[in-house]
Amino acid sequence: MLSFNLKYEDRETKARSATLKTTHGVVETPIFMPVGTVGSVKTMTPHEVEECGASIILGNTYHLYLRPGIEVLKKFGGLHNFMSWNKNILTDSGGFQVFSLSELRDISEEGVYFKSHLDGKRFFMSPEMSMDIQRCIGSDIVMAFDECVSCDLERSYFEKSVNLTTSWAKRCKGVALDSHQSLFGIIQGGIHKDLRKRSAGEITDIGFDGYAIGGLSVGETTAQMYEITDYTTDYLPKNAPRYLMGVGTPEDILNCIGNGIDMFDCVMPTRNARNGMLFTSRGKLHIKRKQWEFSDTPIDSECQCYTCRNFSKGYLRHLYKSGEILALRLNTIHNINFYLSLVKGARNAIKKGCFTTFKKEMTEKMTIGGDNV
Amino acid sequence: MLSFNLKYEDRETKARSATLKTTHGVVETPIFMPVGTVGSVKTMTPHEVEECGASIILGNTYHLYLRPGIEVLKKFGGLHNFMSWNKNILTDSGGFQVFSLSELRDISEEGVYFKSHLDGKRFFMSPEMSMDIQRCIGSDIVMAFDECVSCDLERSYFEKSVNLTTSWAKRCKGVALDSHQSLFGIIQGGIHKDLRKRSAGEITDIGFDGYAIGGLSVGETTAQMYEITDYTTDYLPKNAPRYLMGVGTPEDILNCIGNGIDMFDCVMPTRNARNGMLFTSRGKLHIKRKQWEFSDTPIDSECQCYTCRNFSKGYLRHLYKSGEILALRLNTIHNINFYLSLVKGARNAIKKGCFTTFKKEMTEKMTIGGDNV
């Protein structure tokens, strides 16, 4: 079971810092959770993930259900043991992937029929099944099964969807998990404030160990995302962790920490790394550019990651242009380290009471652009 | 400059153990050199290569000449610094790749015109140019530029080729290298013993810091390869290192150590790892097989590598089947560790005077097959 200890609250913003504790260790918030889709944070060993400062990673229930499958995870006694990761794991409910990756799906009150994105095989997922799968995965934080709605649908659809998500949340709460597991509820409602308020009320009434804001970063504007986040956290209890799902850029994370969010996940640092896009204290840097051919300096002179301690931009560009796997690895280590350093910086600033200054300085510096030297 | 100190000679075979020393450290022989084609041992950081026990790696002059190119290597003061590898580097001369990768080439006494395998651009390579490039790379051991001939050509071609290789070897010897660099000559002659004897005589007459047997493992039978190796080492001086280029399987390496070889390189452990084929003390193992789905034991219970210390065959199979880059990494670490443990085992056996027993026991055990549990 999870304990949540709120330690610092910023005076100027809604930013806060807390300690979240489970049987797999302590997580200091605000925190970023690297995404380990099918049992590895892409390109990284669990030891490298830990060395970058990660205390919790995210696993994808949908992907793990398809591969390696529940029987394998049961045999290994869960994902921690299977992948040799002894710190915290949060699993999403599978809802997002069922709705975004599966072309054909059929939603009813009972659950969702969907076709595997791998082989088109037909599967069924219900709130109860999502809980069962996450129990087999053995994640420390289990997410309730919700409906994640595309932002371009009509308001009437969101109304129904909030009802369905509440109904499913109650069913999730009714399923017994392992004693070490905690369950988070998810708030839906799109960009409609009244629906967000209603969803937050209904989900917090059921009562969970933590609360997530879902259905953002799905096509709405950044301003809308910030506004809805800011609005929704007002209706969430102070003494429970708040998780903004699937967000976002370094700027998004700083802003949403200011809006009262404790936990983040996003594929951006890992995926962009594999595409040669690096995050730096001066903003984005594109390692494949000709301008780096002869550069003997690290990606970011302020960075202490393994990549920046050992390799130059010239070498990283060469590896990337040559299609070497080591390029993807070193880029990923850097980006994950950057994200984790960013939230660490935010935590320290909150503790010292200077979060607004930290956020302003970081955001301004990142507008320079990492390619502009 | 290189110093070579022959320490142990086996009584029953031609196996021997020596210490080879350069400004980048000591190499105990017999040794296997992992291949770092374009400035990385594929998928591995230099620190991982070192952790597997490597004291020397091989770089490919042809590949490095095309990418990143000489100007970049000059700017970085050589390959060691560019790739953050502080131990020894041996570079091939580019000859093998010019003859095997380039479809169109035009050989004359002067040198070879060839087309880049990357973009078809026309290049020229001569013995002098190969030396110049290898001087810029800064490798500790430089290989003479030779003609590597396909084994299915007529004897008359091999005769001419031996003449050309000798002529080029003299020109290579005439080019000044950096003071820390040593130069190895290469013996050619295909599977023709008299030509091998003549080539060995001509090349050793010129006089080099070490001698390589080239033009094997290019299509001849394994028995022919062993026989020519055994025959040729009789015409090489005892007090200089002997390098068998491009060889081979674990069994090949054990046999050719017995035939008096000190140094080996081969892409097999790295390339096969990326194809899911693992070397074990019981022979080859194919990690993608269904039989490993639920296996919670390591690849090789006798192996001490990072992969075997931390991960099960079931997890490795899952990663491989899921197309995860971590699979390629963990497989490569295991195979490189296996090759380096094999030559370490051979060194220890030579020192203890039990090389024949070691070779027999290892070879027999490897016939079991790693998939047969």
Chai-1 contact restraints between the chains, C-beta under 6 A:
chainA,res_idxA,chainB,res_idxB,connection_type,confidence,min_distance_angstrom,max_distance_angstrom,comment,restraint_id
A,V38,B,S322,contact,1.0,0.0,6.0,A-B,restraint_1
A,S40,B,E324,contact,1.0,0.0,6.0,A-B,restraint_2
A,S40,B,L326,contact,1.0,0.0,6.0,A-B,restraint_3
A,T43,B,I325,contact,1.0,0.0,6.0,A-B,restraint_4
A,R67,B,S322,contact,1.0,0.0,6.0,A-B,restraint_5
A,P68,B,H318,contact,1.0,0.0,6.0,A-B,restraint_6
A,K75,B,F294,contact,1.0,0.0,6.0,A-B,restraint_7
A,F82,B,Y315,contact,1.0,0.0,6.0,A-B,restraint_8
A,S84,B,N310,contact,1.0,0.0,6.0,A-B,restraint_9
A,F294,B,K75,contact,1.0,0.0,6.0,A-B,restraint_10
A,N310,B,S84,contact,1.0,0.0,6.0,A-B,restraint_11
A,Y315,B,F82,contact,1.0,0.0,6.0,A-B,restraint_12
A,H318,B,P68,contact,1.0,0.0,6.0,A-B,restraint_13
A,S322,B,V38,contact,1.0,0.0,6.0,A-B,restraint_14
A,S322,B,R67,contact,1.0,0.0,6.0,A-B,restraint_15
A,E324,B,S40,contact,1.0,0.0,6.0,A-B,restraint_16
A,I325,B,T43,contact,1.0,0.0,6.0,A-B,restraint_17
A,I325,B,I325,contact,1.0,0.0,6.0,A-B,restraint_18
A,L326,B,S40,contact,1.0,0.0,6.0,A-B,restraint_19
